Amino acid sequence: MTTVAEMIVTALADEGVTQIWGVVGDALNPITDAIRREDRIEWIGVRHEEVAAYAAGAQAQLTGTIGVCAGTVGPGSIHLLGGLYDAKKSHAPVLAICGQVPTSEMGSEYFQEVDNDAVFRDVSEFTATVTNAAQLPRLLEQAVNAAVSRQGVSVLTIPGDIGGLKLDTDVRPRFVARDRTIVPGATEIVQAAETLNKAGRVTLLVGIGAREAREEVLRLAEQLSAPMVLTIKAKEGLEHDNPYAVGQTGLIGNPAANSALEDCDVLFMVGTDFPYRDWYPTGKTVIQLDARLDHIGRRTPVDVALVGHTGPALRELLLKLDTKASDKHLKKAQSEYHRWTELQQRLAEPTHDRKLLGRIRRHLDNPDQLIRPEAVAAAVNTHAADDAIFTSDTGMSTVWLSRFLSLRGSRRLIGSYNFGSMANAMPQALGAQILDRERQVVAFCGDGGLMMLLGDLRTAVTYDLPVTLVVFNNGRLGMVKLEQEEGGLPEFGTVLDNPDLAAVAAAMGLESRRVTDPEDLDKAVADAFASRRPVLLDVVTNPDEISIPPKPTFDQAWGFAIAKVKETLESRA
């Protein structure tokens, strides 16, 4: 015979789960005791449950298999929510095991009691509370199968008096594999081919759903002479050695990508649910290929819908496509993109500001405060391994990553690109690093995001995880500052009173270095990557460095000017 807790842990180990992330306590004690006796699973004790959920979600995204996190009664489980919402929005299969008060106390407003099924209903594909041992293994089967098949979150709640109960049967749960062979119908394929063959100028908007179909996507772009706009998640696997790629669109994008979208006759969305409606062109014929029916048409009106996985769908479509006679549209987009990237590379020179200000004969009272964030991202790109895994906090650090990090080789990238959390980069890096301690893992951290979950720097030390944490320390909530100023508002509430982050990291046991001089940047980055211990690089960057949108409007420019006047007047007052 076995207990409820033992059955759950053994079944997850059989499914290939190697870590469970969380904070121990009360209702989870039978679960963690079962983990203690299961050699195939490692318990990773974090300082905050939100880190556990982000780490588990990162593992799910990188491996394609289920990630597991745990939180105990009440606040312990609720702390998981931030990371679980990120998993939901990233379509990452995650199982959250949550504690609950004893069944005899449920519904009595007991200490720390919350209704987990109600709390987690919005974030989860499946949620259930085990109130009787006989409900297992059925509820565990449903939870895992729902998370895997629907690519989302499942929550299984275990009251404190349930985990230790004996099971009367040795029946094991039966988990099902996810179907990856959806192909659009023949009629829809023909309709898409006819539309593309008649089009003069086609632009591809390609997302993460096409990552496993690189060869087919490149053949599609070649045959259609189509520029390829990539979402940031599609940089992985599709950006490097891709002559058709013209960068990203949206606030982190560039003018060439925007022009490629605006100038086309037909927009072909391939494996993407790019969420920003304002950045879609209007008046175009739109084809959308996606494996999820509910994604079709929810961002922009779609004329031809193809429901299926990218690889098999494009293999069918390519057989019916003509070769475009003119590559004028493609050449124009490529030329604009090359010009833009050349200008960006100049900005990445560490001493760019000194040279510029020297030419206009301005005196630098404190040149050490002018490290360009572009230079930081460019240095990381130069020195990081070709198989490194990267994470990034939402905000300006993602902007610099998108523009200066090339996902060459077998590099991987994950971030909170749909949920938009500030604090995800470090926890996701922990989850990635423990999968392979020999592989380089690099987090692009904002100073605001890092401070939110600062305590789990120690988790990297505790479990000897050699992550490299690169902090863009501009003393600001940089993206919020930009939003305020573009709206004509003076900067307010965005200044961060940071400690010496390198000193804090050193006190926590990490190797660390604070970089304040552009001349020291390259060596500092190279030295950080040479270490195989947890490292934090605290780079003091220019807080006034801004990212200009690819299609800046007059209102944005005017708002920025007005904001700067207001800030100047307030500082003089």
C-alpha positions as CSV (number, residue, x, y, z in Angstrom):
1,M,0.0,0.0,0.0
2,T,1.0,3.6,-0.5
3,T,-0.2,7.0,0.6
4,V,-1.8,9.8,-1.3
5,A,1.4,11.8,-1.2
6,E,3.6,8.9,-2.2
7,M,1.4,8.1,-5.2
8,I,1.5,11.7,-6.4
9,V,5.2,12.0,-6.1
10,T,6.0,8.6,-7.6
11,A,3.6,9.3,-10.6
12,L,5.3,12.6,-11.3
13,A,8.7,11.0,-11.2
14,D,7.5,8.4,-13.6
15,E,6.4,11.2,-15.9
16,G,9.9,12.7,-15.9
17,V,9.5,15.5,-13.3
18,T,13.0,16.1,-11.8
19,Q,12.3,19.1,-9.5
20,I,9.4,20.5,-7.5
21,W,9.7,24.1,-6.4
22,G,8.2,25.7,-3.3
23,V,8.2,26.5,0.4
24,V,7.6,23.7,2.9
25,G,5.0,23.7,5.6
26,D,1.9,22.2,7.3
27,A,-0.4,20.7,4.6
28,L,2.6,20.1,2.3
29,N,4.6,18.1,4.8
30,P,3.4,14.6,3.6
31,I,4.2,15.7,0.0
32,T,7.7,17.0,0.9
33,D,8.4,13.9,3.0
34,A,7.5,11.7,0.0
35,I,9.9,13.8,-2.1
36,R,12.6,13.3,0.5
37,R,12.3,9.5,-0.1
38,E,12.1,9.7,-3.9
39,D,15.6,9.9,-5.5
40,R,14.3,10.9,-8.9
41,I,12.9,14.3,-7.7
42,E,14.7,17.1,-6.0
43,W,12.9,19.5,-3.7
44,I,14.0,23.1,-4.4
45,G,13.1,25.3,-1.5
46,V,12.8,29.0,-2.5
47,R,12.4,32.1,-0.4
48,H,9.2,33.2,-2.1
49,E,6.6,30.9,-3.8
50,E,6.2,33.3,-6.8
51,V,9.8,32.3,-7.7
52,A,8.7,28.7,-7.5
53,A,6.0,29.2,-10.1
54,Y,8.2,31.2,-12.4
55,A,10.9,28.6,-12.2
56,A,8.5,25.7,-12.9
57,G,7.0,27.6,-15.8
58,A,10.5,28.2,-17.3
59,Q,11.3,24.5,-17.1
60,A,8.0,23.7,-18.9
61,Q,8.8,26.1,-21.7
62,L,12.3,24.8,-22.2
63,T,11.5,21.1,-22.0
64,G,7.9,20.9,-23.3
65,T,7.1,18.7,-20.3
66,I,5.1,19.6,-17.2
67,G,6.7,21.8,-14.5
68,V,5.7,21.5,-10.9
69,C,5.5,24.0,-8.0
70,A,3.9,23.9,-4.6
71,G,2.5,26.3,-2.0
72,T,1.0,25.5,1.3
73,V,-2.2,26.7,3.0
74,G,-3.5,30.2,2.3
75,P,-0.8,32.8,1.6
76,G,1.7,30.1,0.5
77,S,-0.5,29.1,-2.4
78,I,-1.7,32.6,-3.2
79,H,2.0,33.7,-3.6
80,L,2.2,31.3,-6.6
81,L,-0.3,33.3,-8.6
82,G,2.1,35.7,-10.4
83,G,4.2,32.9,-11.8
84,L,1.1,30.8,-12.6
85,Y,-0.5,33.6,-14.6
86,D,2.7,33.9,-16.6
87,A,2.6,30.2,-17.3
88,K,-1.0,30.5,-18.4
89,K,-0.2,33.4,-20.8
90,S,2.9,31.6,-22.1
91,H,1.0,28.3,-22.7
92,A,3.4,26.5,-20.4
93,P,2.1,23.2,-18.8
94,V,2.5,23.6,-15.0
95,L,1.0,21.7,-12.1
96,A,0.6,23.6,-8.8
97,I,0.2,21.4,-5.7
98,C,-1.5,23.5,-3.1
99,G,-2.1,22.9,0.6
100,Q,-5.5,23.3,2.4
101,V,-6.7,23.2,5.9
102,P,-7.9,19.8,7.2
103,T,-11.2,18.7,5.6
104,S,-13.0,18.9,9.0
105,E,-12.3,22.6,9.1
106,M,-13.0,23.5,5.5
107,G,-15.7,26.2,5.3
108,S,-15.3,27.3,8.9
109,E,-13.1,30.4,8.2
110,Y,-10.2,28.5,9.8
111,F,-6.8,30.1,10.2
112,Q,-5.3,30.8,6.7
113,E,-8.2,29.1,4.9
114,V,-9.0,30.3,1.4
115,D,-11.1,28.7,-1.3
116,N,-8.4,27.5,-3.7
117,D,-10.8,26.3,-6.3
118,A,-12.3,29.8,-6.5
119,V,-9.0,31.7,-6.2
120,F,-7.3,29.7,-9.0
121,R,-10.3,29.2,-11.3
122,D,-9.3,32.0,-13.7
123,V,-5.6,31.0,-14.0
124,S,-6.2,27.3,-14.4
125,E,-7.4,24.9,-17.0
126,F,-8.3,22.5,-14.2
127,T,-8.7,22.9,-10.5
128,A,-9.9,20.5,-7.9
129,T,-9.6,19.8,-4.1
130,V,-9.0,16.2,-3.0
131,T,-11.4,15.4,-0.1
132,N,-11.2,11.6,-0.2
133,A,-8.3,9.2,-1.1
134,A,-10.6,7.3,-3.4
135,Q,-10.6,10.3,-5.8
136,L,-7.0,9.4,-6.7
137,P,-5.4,8.8,-9.1
138,R,-8.3,10.1,-11.2
139,L,-7.9,13.8,-10.1
140,L,-4.1,13.7,-10.7
141,E,-4.7,12.2,-14.1
142,Q,-7.2,15.0,-15.0
143,A,-4.9,17.7,-13.6
144,V,-1.8,16.6,-15.6
145,N,-3.7,15.8,-18.7
146,A,-5.4,19.1,-18.7
147,A,-2.2,21.1,-18.2
148,V,-0.4,19.2,-21.0
149,S,-3.2,19.0,-23.6
150,R,-4.3,22.6,-23.1
151,Q,-0.8,23.9,-22.5
152,G,-1.7,25.7,-19.3
153,V,-2.0,25.5,-15.5
154,S,-3.6,22.9,-13.3
155,V,-4.1,23.3,-9.6
156,L,-4.5,20.3,-7.3
157,T,-5.3,21.1,-3.7
158,I,-4.4,18.6,-0.9
159,P,-5.9,19.3,2.6
160,G,-3.6,18.7,5.5
161,D,-5.3,15.4,6.6
162,I,-5.4,13.9,3.1
163,G,-1.7,13.5,2.0
164,G,-0.9,10.8,4.6
165,L,-4.0,8.6,3.9
166,K,-3.5,5.1,2.6
167,L,-4.7,4.2,-0.9
168,D,-6.6,0.9,-1.2
169,T,-5.3,0.3,-4.7
170,D,-2.0,0.3,-6.5
171,V,-3.6,1.8,-9.7
172,R,-1.3,4.4,-11.3
173,P,-2.5,7.4,-13.2
174,R,-2.5,7.3,-16.9
175,F,-1.2,10.4,-18.5
176,V,-1.8,11.1,-22.2
177,A,0.6,12.7,-24.7
178,R,-0.1,16.0,-26.4
179,D,-1.3,15.7,-30.1
180,R,1.1,17.6,-32.4
181,T,-0.3,16.6,-35.8
182,I,-3.1,19.1,-36.5
183,V,-3.2,20.0,-40.3
184,P,-5.6,22.5,-41.9
185,G,-8.3,21.3,-44.3
186,A,-7.5,21.0,-48.0
187,T,-10.1,23.7,-48.9
188,E,-8.5,26.2,-46.6
189,I,-5.0,25.4,-47.9
190,V,-6.1,26.0,-51.5
191,Q,-7.8,29.3,-50.5
192,A,-4.6,30.5,-48.8
193,A,-2.5,29.5,-51.8
194,E,-4.8,31.4,-54.2
195,T,-4.7,34.5,-52.0
196,L,-0.9,34.4,-51.8
197,N,-0.4,33.7,-55.5
198,K,-2.5,36.8,-56.4
199,A,-0.8,39.1,-54.0
200,G,1.8,41.6,-55.1
201,R,3.5,42.1,-51.7
202,V,3.4,39.6,-48.9
203,T,4.7,40.2,-45.3
204,L,5.1,37.4,-42.8
205,L,4.5,38.0,-39.1
206,V,6.0,35.0,-37.4
207,G,5.7,33.8,-33.8
208,I,6.9,31.2,-31.4
209,G,4.4,28.7,-32.9
210,A,6.7,28.4,-35.9
211,R,9.9,27.7,-34.0
212,E,9.9,24.0,-34.8
213,A,9.3,24.7,-38.5
214,R,12.3,26.8,-39.4
215,E,13.0,25.1,-42.7
216,E,9.4,25.5,-43.9
217,V,9.1,29.2,-42.8
218,L,12.4,30.1,-44.6
219,R,11.2,28.3,-47.8
220,L,7.9,30.2,-47.5
221,A,9.7,33.5,-47.3
222,E,11.9,32.6,-50.2
223,Q,9.1,31.6,-52.5
224,L,7.0,34.6,-51.7
225,S,9.9,37.1,-51.6
226,A,8.4,38.1,-48.3
227,P,10.1,40.1,-45.4
228,M,9.6,38.3,-42.1
229,V,8.7,40.3,-39.0
230,L,9.5,38.2,-35.9
231,T,7.8,38.5,-32.5
232,I,10.4,38.6,-29.7
233,K,9.5,35.0,-28.8
234,A,10.2,33.9,-32.4
235,K,13.8,35.3,-32.3
236,E,14.7,31.9,-30.8
237,G,15.3,29.5,-33.7
238,L,14.2,31.9,-36.5
239,E,16.4,35.0,-36.3
240,H,19.9,33.7,-36.9
241,D,21.1,33.2,-40.5
242,N,17.7,34.4,-41.7
243,P,18.1,36.9,-44.6
244,Y,14.3,37.6,-44.6
245,A,14.1,38.7,-41.0
246,V,13.6,42.4,-40.4
247,G,13.3,42.5,-36.6
248,Q,10.4,43.2,-34.3
249,T,7.3,45.3,-34.4
250,G,5.5,47.0,-31.5
251,L,7.1,49.4,-29.0
252,I,10.3,47.4,-29.0
253,G,10.4,47.2,-32.8
254,N,12.1,49.2,-35.6
255,P,10.9,51.3,-38.6
256,A,11.8,48.6,-41.2
257,A,9.5,46.0,-39.6
258,N,6.7,48.6,-39.4
259,S,7.2,49.6,-43.1
260,A,7.1,45.9,-44.1
261,L,3.7,45.5,-42.4
262,E,2.3,48.8,-43.7
263,D,3.4,48.3,-47.3
264,C,2.1,44.7,-47.9
265,D,-1.0,43.6,-49.7
266,V,-1.3,40.4,-47.7
267,L,-0.3,39.8,-44.1
268,F,0.4,36.2,-43.3
269,M,0.4,35.5,-39.6
270,V,2.3,32.3,-38.9
271,G,2.2,30.8,-35.4
272,T,1.6,34.0,-33.6
273,D,-0.9,35.7,-31.3
274,F,0.9,39.0,-31.2
275,P,-1.4,40.9,-28.8
276,Y,-0.9,44.6,-29.7
277,R,-3.8,45.6,-32.0
278,D,-2.4,49.1,-32.6
279,W,0.6,47.7,-34.4
280,Y,-1.3,45.7,-37.0
281,P,-1.7,47.3,-40.4
282,T,-5.2,48.1,-41.6
283,G,-6.8,47.5,-45.0
284,K,-4.9,44.3,-45.7
285,T,-5.9,40.8,-46.6
286,V,-5.0,38.7,-43.6
287,I,-4.2,35.0,-43.5
288,Q,-3.6,33.4,-40.0
289,L,-2.1,30.0,-39.3
290,D,-2.3,28.8,-35.7
291,A,-2.8,25.5,-33.9
292,R,-5.3,27.1,-31.5
293,L,-8.7,27.9,-33.0
294,D,-9.4,30.5,-30.3
295,H,-6.4,32.5,-31.5
296,I,-7.8,33.0,-35.0
297,G,-9.0,36.6,-35.6
298,R,-8.9,37.8,-32.0
299,R,-6.2,40.5,-32.8
300,T,-7.1,41.6,-36.3
301,P,-9.8,40.5,-38.8
302,V,-8.8,37.4,-40.7
303,D,-9.8,36.6,-44.3
304,V,-8.3,33.1,-44.5
305,A,-8.1,30.9,-41.3
306,L,-5.7,27.9,-41.2
307,V,-6.0,25.8,-38.0
308,G,-3.0,23.6,-37.6
309,H,0.6,23.2,-36.7
310,T,3.1,25.2,-38.7
311,G,5.3,22.5,-40.1
312,P,2.7,20.2,-41.7
313,A,0.5,23.1,-42.7
314,L,3.3,24.9,-44.6
315,R,4.5,21.7,-46.3
316,E,1.1,21.3,-47.8
317,L,0.8,25.0,-48.7
318,L,4.3,25.2,-50.3
319,L,3.2,22.6,-52.9
320,K,0.6,25.0,-54.2
321,L,2.5,28.3,-54.2
322,D,3.9,30.1,-57.2
323,T,7.3,31.9,-57.0
324,K,7.0,35.6,-56.8
325,A,8.3,37.4,-59.9
326,S,9.4,40.6,-58.0
327,D,11.5,40.9,-54.9
328,K,11.1,44.7,-54.7
329,H,9.1,44.6,-51.5
330,L,11.6,42.3,-49.8
331,K,14.7,44.3,-50.9
332,K,13.2,47.6,-49.6
333,A,12.5,46.1,-46.2
334,Q,16.0,44.5,-46.0
335,S,17.7,47.8,-47.0
336,E,15.8,49.7,-44.3
337,Y,16.6,47.1,-41.7
338,H,20.3,47.0,-42.5
339,R,20.4,50.8,-42.2
340,W,18.7,50.8,-38.9
341,T,20.9,48.0,-37.4
342,E,24.0,49.9,-38.5
343,L,22.8,52.9,-36.6
344,Q,22.0,50.8,-33.5
345,Q,25.5,49.3,-33.5
346,R,27.0,52.7,-33.2
347,L,24.9,53.4,-30.1
348,A,26.3,50.2,-28.6
349,E,29.8,51.6,-28.5
350,P,30.6,51.8,-24.7
351,T,32.1,55.3,-25.1
352,H,29.5,56.7,-27.6
353,D,28.2,59.4,-25.2
354,R,31.7,60.6,-24.3
355,K,32.6,60.9,-28.0
356,L,29.3,62.7,-28.8
357,L,29.5,65.1,-25.9
358,G,33.2,65.7,-26.6
359,R,32.3,66.7,-30.2
360,I,29.9,69.4,-28.9
361,R,32.4,70.4,-26.2
362,R,30.3,69.8,-23.2
363,H,32.1,69.1,-20.0
364,L,31.3,65.7,-18.4
365,D,31.1,66.3,-14.6
366,N,30.4,62.6,-14.0
367,P,31.0,60.5,-17.1
368,D,30.9,57.3,-15.1
369,Q,27.1,57.6,-15.0
370,L,26.7,57.3,-18.7
371,I,27.1,53.6,-19.5
372,R,24.7,53.0,-22.4
373,P,22.3,50.1,-21.9
374,E,22.8,49.2,-25.6
375,A,26.5,48.6,-24.9
376,V,25.6,46.3,-22.0
377,A,23.4,44.1,-24.2
378,A,25.9,44.2,-27.1
379,A,28.7,43.0,-24.7
380,V,26.6,40.2,-23.4
381,N,25.8,39.2,-27.0
382,T,29.6,39.1,-27.8
383,H,30.7,37.1,-24.8
384,A,27.8,34.7,-24.2
385,A,28.0,31.1,-25.4
386,D,26.2,30.0,-28.6
387,D,24.0,27.6,-26.6
388,A,23.2,30.0,-23.7
389,I,19.7,30.4,-22.3
390,F,18.5,34.0,-21.8
391,T,15.7,35.4,-19.7
392,S,14.6,39.0,-19.4
393,D,12.5,41.2,-17.1
394,T,9.7,43.1,-18.8
395,G,10.7,46.7,-19.4
396,M,13.7,48.4,-20.9
397,S,15.9,45.4,-20.4
398,T,13.7,43.5,-22.9
399,V,14.1,46.4,-25.4
400,W,17.9,46.2,-25.3
401,L,17.8,42.4,-25.5
402,S,15.5,42.5,-28.5
403,R,17.7,44.9,-30.4
404,F,21.2,43.7,-29.5
405,L,21.0,40.0,-28.7
406,S,21.4,37.6,-31.6
407,L,19.9,34.2,-30.9
408,R,22.5,32.4,-32.9
409,G,23.4,28.7,-32.5
410,S,21.2,26.9,-30.1
411,R,20.5,29.8,-27.8
412,R,17.1,29.9,-26.1
413,L,15.0,32.7,-24.8
414,I,12.1,32.9,-22.3
415,G,10.5,35.9,-20.6
416,S,7.2,37.2,-19.4
417,Y,6.3,38.4,-22.9
418,N,2.6,37.9,-22.6
419,F,2.0,38.5,-18.9
420,G,4.5,41.3,-18.6
421,S,5.9,40.8,-15.1
422,M,8.8,42.9,-13.9
423,A,10.3,40.2,-11.7
424,N,10.5,37.1,-13.8
425,A,14.1,37.0,-15.2
426,M,16.0,35.8,-12.1
427,P,13.4,33.1,-11.1
428,Q,13.2,31.8,-14.7
429,A,17.0,31.7,-14.9
430,L,17.1,29.5,-11.7
431,G,14.6,27.1,-13.3
432,A,16.6,27.0,-16.5
433,Q,20.0,26.5,-14.8
434,I,19.0,23.6,-12.7
435,L,18.0,21.6,-15.8
436,D,21.7,21.7,-16.9
437,R,24.3,23.2,-14.6
438,E,26.9,23.1,-17.4
439,R,24.9,25.3,-19.7
440,Q,25.2,29.1,-19.5
441,V,22.1,30.9,-18.3
442,V,21.9,34.7,-18.5
443,A,19.3,36.9,-17.0
444,F,18.7,40.5,-18.3
445,C,17.4,42.0,-15.0
446,G,15.9,45.4,-14.4
447,D,16.9,46.9,-11.1
448,G,13.2,47.2,-10.2
449,G,12.4,43.6,-11.1
450,L,15.4,42.2,-9.2
451,M,14.5,44.1,-6.0
452,M,11.0,42.6,-6.0
453,L,12.3,39.0,-5.3
454,L,15.8,39.8,-4.1
455,G,15.7,37.1,-1.4
456,D,16.0,34.3,-3.9
457,L,19.4,35.4,-5.0
458,R,20.4,33.2,-2.1
459,T,18.6,30.2,-3.8
460,A,21.2,30.4,-6.6
461,V,23.9,30.0,-3.9
462,T,22.1,27.3,-1.9
463,Y,21.8,25.0,-4.9
464,D,25.0,26.1,-6.6
465,L,23.3,27.4,-9.7
466,P,25.9,29.3,-11.8
467,V,23.5,31.8,-13.3
468,T,24.8,35.1,-14.6
469,L,22.5,38.0,-13.6
470,V,23.2,41.2,-15.6
471,V,21.4,44.1,-13.9
472,F,20.5,47.2,-16.0
473,N,20.7,49.5,-13.0
474,N,19.4,52.9,-14.1
475,G,17.7,53.7,-10.8
476,R,14.4,53.9,-12.6
477,L,11.2,52.1,-13.6
478,G,12.4,52.9,-17.1
479,M,9.5,51.8,-19.2
480,V,7.1,53.7,-16.9
481,K,9.2,56.8,-17.1
482,L,9.0,56.6,-20.9
483,E,5.3,56.1,-20.8
484,Q,4.8,59.1,-18.6
485,E,7.0,61.4,-20.7
486,E,5.4,60.3,-24.0
487,G,2.1,61.3,-22.5
488,G,3.3,64.7,-21.6
489,L,3.6,64.0,-17.9
490,P,6.8,64.8,-15.9
491,E,8.5,61.8,-14.5
492,F,7.0,60.9,-11.1
493,G,7.3,57.9,-8.8
494,T,9.7,56.0,-11.0
495,V,13.0,56.8,-9.2
496,L,14.4,53.8,-7.3
497,D,16.5,54.3,-4.1
498,N,18.6,51.3,-4.8
499,P,21.3,49.9,-2.5
500,D,24.7,48.9,-3.9
501,L,23.3,45.7,-5.6
502,A,26.8,44.2,-6.1
503,A,27.4,44.6,-2.3
504,V,24.0,43.0,-1.5
505,A,24.8,40.1,-3.9
506,A,28.2,39.6,-2.3
507,A,26.7,39.5,1.1
508,M,24.4,36.8,-0.2
509,G,27.3,34.7,-1.4
510,L,27.3,35.5,-5.1
511,E,30.3,36.7,-7.0
512,S,29.6,40.3,-8.0
513,R,30.9,43.4,-9.5
514,R,29.6,47.0,-9.9
515,V,30.4,48.6,-13.2
516,T,30.3,52.4,-13.4
517,D,32.8,53.2,-16.2
518,P,32.2,52.3,-19.9
519,E,35.8,51.4,-20.3
520,D,35.4,48.6,-17.8
521,L,32.3,47.1,-19.3
522,D,33.7,44.6,-21.8
523,K,36.1,42.9,-19.3
524,A,33.5,42.8,-16.6
525,V,31.1,40.9,-18.8
526,A,33.8,38.5,-20.0
527,D,35.0,37.8,-16.5
528,A,31.4,37.2,-15.3
529,F,30.9,34.5,-18.0
530,A,34.3,32.9,-17.2
531,S,33.0,32.1,-13.7
532,R,31.0,29.0,-13.0
533,R,29.5,30.3,-9.8
534,P,26.4,32.5,-9.4
535,V,27.4,35.9,-10.6
536,L,25.7,39.3,-10.4
537,L,26.9,42.2,-12.6
538,D,25.5,45.5,-11.4
539,V,25.9,47.9,-14.4
540,V,25.0,51.5,-13.7
541,T,23.3,52.6,-16.9
542,N,22.1,56.0,-18.2
543,P,18.6,56.6,-16.9
544,D,17.8,59.0,-19.8
545,E,18.5,56.6,-22.6
546,I,15.2,56.0,-24.3
547,S,13.8,53.7,-26.9
548,I,12.1,55.5,-29.8
549,P,9.1,53.5,-31.2
550,P,9.3,52.4,-34.8
551,K,6.5,54.8,-35.9
552,P,6.6,57.7,-33.4
553,T,3.6,59.9,-33.6
554,F,3.4,63.7,-33.3
555,D,1.5,63.4,-30.1
556,Q,4.3,61.2,-28.6
557,A,7.0,63.6,-29.6
558,W,5.1,66.6,-28.4
559,G,4.3,64.9,-25.1
560,F,7.9,64.0,-24.6
561,A,8.9,67.6,-25.2
562,I,6.3,69.0,-22.8
563,A,7.3,66.5,-20.2
564,K,10.9,67.6,-20.4
565,V,10.0,71.2,-20.0
566,K,7.9,70.4,-17.0
567,E,10.7,68.4,-15.4
568,T,13.2,71.2,-16.0
569,L,10.9,73.8,-14.5
570,E,10.2,71.6,-11.4
571,S,13.9,71.0,-10.9
572,R,14.7,74.7,-11.1
573,A,11.9,75.5,-8.7
